[in-house]
Amino acid sequence: MDPWNPTQYDKFRREREQPFFDLLTLIKPASGLRAVDLGCGTGALTALLHARLQARETVGIDRSARMLEAARRHDPPAGLRFALGTIEAFDGRHEYDVIFSNAAFHWIDDHAALIPRLSAALTPGGQLAFQVPAMHDDPSHTVAEELTTAEPFREAFGGWHRPQPVLTPDGYARLLDRAGFTEQHVRLVVYPHILEGPESVVDWMKGTLLTEYERHLPPELFARFVDDYRAHLLARLDRTRPFFFPFTRILCWGRR
């Protein structure tokens, strides 16, 4: 089952894009770069990455066939291509000058193993740039996790809980150092999003977080899960309109 919906995801495209541009500015320019974008989604930002880096070759990799269908609707420029695959299976050996990932690593377990594996895929002097949401303590995330212990969802999930692999900023700084990155920049950024109302948070999460819960529930039960999630979440949020939604991200860059 592929619950990723490009249309739902793109509802908050403008709000999602700023961390990408902030991360992109951390990459040091060079000529003839070979880059890979892990978790490229619809590919729109991958095309921008390819253009801004003036890369010789860029590969966008995503596990969602539906997302890649959206990426391929537009003729990619020379040197840009897309491939179906997972970050877990990505395994290069000194092949890439830039490894980039915009809001995808939080779906991957064991970052202590992931970062050294990515380091091994870089050329000497290669750069790793990634950003992850750090929202696991926010009600938008904790409410969903609480519902996994409530019936009828508890039985349907069968003991499954969404993993929380995101580390602290200093945790990533230590990982980068141990993985051989001689230069690094790690920052915690709060992006203020002004939404129409608190119910917009539910719509936002339907395009990202809730897709993982959808993967583990039958359609009719997932619809009820979303209804319960909405009720519990809105009971905890401020009802002011417009609604201020602070979104926290960790941006990481390192060069070998």
C-alpha positions in Angstrom: 0.0 0.0 0.0 1.3 3.4 -0.9 -0.6 6.1 1.2 1.4 9.0 -0.1 -0.8 11.5 -2.0 1.0 14.2 -4.0 -2.0 16.5 -4.0 -2.5 16.3 -0.2 1.2 16.8 0.4 1.4 19.9 -1.9 -1.5 21.7 0.0 1.2 23.3 2.2 3.9 23.4 -0.4 5.0 27.0 0.3 5.4 26.3 4.0 7.3 23.1 3.4 9.8 24.7 0.9 11.6 27.3 3.1 13.8 24.7 5.0 14.8 23.3 1.6 16.2 26.6 0.5 17.9 27.2 3.8 19.5 23.8 3.6 20.6 24.4 0.0 22.5 27.6 1.0 24.7 25.4 3.2 26.2 23.4 0.3 29.5 24.7 -1.1 29.4 25.2 -4.8 31.7 23.2 -7.1 31.8 22.2 -10.8 30.7 18.9 -12.2 28.9 17.6 -9.1 27.2 14.3 -8.9 24.3 14.5 -6.5 21.5 12.3 -5.1 18.3 13.5 -3.4 17.1 10.8 -1.0 13.3 10.9 -0.4 12.8 13.3 -3.3 9.0 13.2 -3.2 7.3 14.9 -6.2 10.7 15.9 -7.6 9.9 19.6 -7.9 12.6 20.6 -5.4 15.0 18.0 -6.8 14.8 19.9 -10.1 15.7 23.1 -8.3 18.5 21.4 -6.4 19.9 20.1 -9.8 19.7 23.6 -11.3 21.1 25.5 -8.3 24.1 23.1 -8.0 24.6 23.1 -11.8 25.2 19.4 -11.2 26.5 17.1 -13.9 24.1 14.5 -12.7 21.4 14.3 -10.1 19.4 11.2 -9.1 16.1 11.6 -7.1 15.2 8.5 -5.2 11.9 7.9 -3.4 10.0 4.8 -2.1 6.6 6.1 -3.3 5.7 5.2 -6.9 2.8 7.8 -6.7 5.3 10.6 -5.9 7.6 9.6 -8.7 4.7 9.5 -11.1 4.2 13.2 -10.3 7.9 13.8 -10.7 7.9 12.3 -14.2 5.0 14.3 -15.5 7.4 17.0 -16.4 10.3 16.4 -18.7 13.4 16.5 -16.5 16.3 18.6 -17.6 19.5 17.0 -18.9 21.4 15.1 -16.1 18.3 14.7 -13.8 16.6 11.3 -13.4 14.4 9.6 -10.8 14.4 6.1 -9.5 12.2 4.0 -7.2 14.1 3.0 -4.1 14.4 3.3 -0.3 16.9 5.2 1.8 17.4 2.0 3.8 18.7 0.2 0.6 20.8 3.1 -0.6 24.4 2.0 -0.7 27.1 3.8 -2.6 30.9 3.7 -2.3 32.6 7.1 -2.9 30.2 7.8 -5.7 28.5 11.1 -4.9 29.8 14.6 -4.3 26.5 15.7 -2.6 24.0 13.6 -0.7 20.9 15.7 0.0 17.7 14.9 1.9 14.9 17.3 2.6 12.5 16.0 5.4 12.9 12.3 4.8 15.3 10.8 7.4 12.7 11.0 10.2 11.0 8.0 8.5 14.3 6.0 8.9 15.4 4.1 12.0 18.9 4.1 13.5 20.5 7.4 12.4 23.7 6.3 14.2 24.1 3.7 11.5 22.6 5.8 8.6 25.0 8.7 8.8 28.3 6.6 8.5 26.7 4.7 5.6 26.0 7.9 3.8 29.5 9.2 4.6 30.9 6.1 2.9 29.0 6.9 -0.3 30.6 10.4 -0.6 33.7 11.2 -2.6 36.7 12.8 -0.7 35.5 16.3 0.1 31.9 15.3 -0.5 29.0 17.0 1.3 26.0 15.6 3.2 23.0 18.0 3.7 19.8 17.0 5.4 17.0 18.4 7.4 14.5 16.6 9.7 11.4 17.8 11.5 11.8 17.9 15.3 8.1 17.8 16.2 7.8 14.5 18.1 6.9 16.3 21.4 4.2 18.5 19.7 0.5 17.6 20.2 0.2 17.2 16.4 2.4 14.1 16.9 1.7 12.9 20.5 -2.0 12.7 19.9 -1.6 10.3 17.0 0.7 8.1 19.1 -1.7 8.2 22.1 -4.5 6.8 19.9 -2.4 3.7 19.1 -3.2 2.6 22.7 -6.9 3.2 22.4 -9.4 0.7 21.1 -10.4 -0.1 18.4 -7.1 1.0 17.1 -4.9 -0.8 19.6 -6.0 -4.2 18.4 -5.7 -3.2 14.7 -2.2 -1.9 15.1 -1.1 -5.1 16.8 1.4 -3.5 19.0 2.9 -1.3 16.3 4.0 2.2 17.3 5.5 4.8 15.0 9.3 4.9 15.7 10.9 8.2 16.7 14.5 8.2 15.5 15.1 12.0 15.4 18.1 13.0 17.5 19.0 16.2 19.2 21.1 18.8 17.3 24.2 18.0 19.4 23.5 14.3 18.8 23.8 14.9 15.0 26.9 17.1 15.5 28.6 14.2 17.3 27.5 11.7 14.6 28.9 13.8 11.8 32.2 14.1 13.7 32.5 10.4 14.3 31.6 9.7 10.6 34.6 11.7 9.4 33.1 15.1 8.5 35.8 17.6 9.2 33.5 20.5 8.6 29.9 20.8 9.8 27.0 23.1 10.5 24.0 22.0 12.6 21.2 24.4 13.5 17.8 24.2 15.1 15.2 26.5 13.4 11.6 27.3 14.2 9.6 28.1 11.1 6.5 30.1 11.9 3.6 29.0 9.8 0.4 31.1 9.8 -2.5 28.7 8.9 -6.2 29.5 8.4 -7.2 27.8 11.6 -6.3 25.0 14.0 -8.1 22.4 11.8 -5.5 23.1 9.1 -3.0 21.3 11.3 -5.0 18.1 10.7 -4.9 18.7 6.9 -1.2 19.3 7.1 -0.6 16.0 9.0 -2.8 14.0 6.6 -0.1 14.7 4.0 2.8 13.6 6.1 2.6 12.1 9.6 -0.7 10.3 9.3 0.3 8.5 6.2 2.4 6.1 8.3 -0.6 5.3 10.5 -2.7 4.8 7.4 -0.2 2.2 6.2 -1.2 0.0 9.2 -5.0 0.4 9.2 -7.8 -0.7 6.9 -9.4 2.3 5.1 -12.6 2.4 7.1 -10.7 2.3 10.4 -8.2 4.9 9.3 -11.1 7.3 8.6 -12.3 6.8 12.2 -8.7 7.3 13.3 -8.5 10.6 11.6 -11.8 11.7 13.1 -10.6 10.8 16.6 -7.3 12.5 15.9 -9.0 15.7 14.8 -11.3 15.7 17.9 -8.5 15.1 20.4 -6.0 17.5 18.7 -8.4 20.4 18.4 -9.3 20.0 22.0 -5.6 20.8 22.8 -5.0 23.6 20.4 -5.6 27.3 20.6 -8.7 28.2 18.6 -7.5 31.6 17.4 -7.8 32.4 13.7 -5.5 32.7 11.9 -3.6 30.0 13.6 0.1 30.2 14.5 1.8 26.9 14.0 5.6 26.8 14.9 7.3 24.1 13.0 10.8 23.0 14.3 13.4 21.6 12.1 17.0 20.5 12.4 19.3 21.4 9.5 22.6 19.5 9.2 25.5 19.9 6.8 28.9 18.3 6.8 31.9 18.0 4.4 34.4 15.1 4.5 
